Amino acid sequence: MKIGLISDTHSYLDERVFHHFQSCDEIWHAGDIGENHVLEKLSEFKPTKAVFGNIDSPLMQKELPEYLLLEHEGIKTLMIHIGGKPGKYAKGVRQLILKHQPKLFICGHSHILKVMMDRELGVLYMNPGAAGKHGFHQMRTLLRFDLKAGEIKNLEVIELGKRAQA
C-alpha cells in the first residue's frame, strides 16, 4: 500500500500534489487543511484520511477526528496534528503513543519536515512539513512511502518548491 502524506496546506493545494500522489492508494492529511475544498479535491482524487488542525474551522473540527488510528499491512499508525517530536511530545501525545503502541506516529503543525526513530518508545516519527504557502517554512514538502508486510519502505521526500514560489 502506497501512502501520500501531506500537512499544513492552509487552504492552498498545489496541483503538483496530484502528480506526486498518482501512484498512491491513500492520502493522509495531518491537519491544518484550511478551507474544505482542499479535502474535497484530495478525496475526489484518492481515498483520503485526515485529522483536524488548530487553524481548521469549528465545522471541520466537528467533522474530523483530533487523532486517527489506522492499520494497514500490519502497521498500526497514530496520526494527530499537534504532536511535538520525540523527546518533546505535545501534551497527552506520549500517553496516546503508550496506550495505542503504534509502529508509526505522524503529525504536522511544526512546518518542519522530520523523520526519525524514537528508540525510547519504539515508534517511527514522521512529519511531512508544510505543503501550503502560509508559515515560516522555506520549502513546501510532502512524503510518500509504502506499507508492506509489517514494514515501512521506500520513503521519499518530495519538494514542491519554495514557499514564495507558490
Protein Blocks (a to p, Z undefined) as FASTA:
>chain_A
ZZdddehklopacfklmmmmmmpmbdcdeejnbpaklmmmmmmmpccdddddfkbcfklm
mmpcfbdcddeehiacdddfblojghiacehklmmmmmnopabdcdehkopacddddfkn
opacddebjabfbdjbfbdcddddddeehiaehiacddebjfklZZ
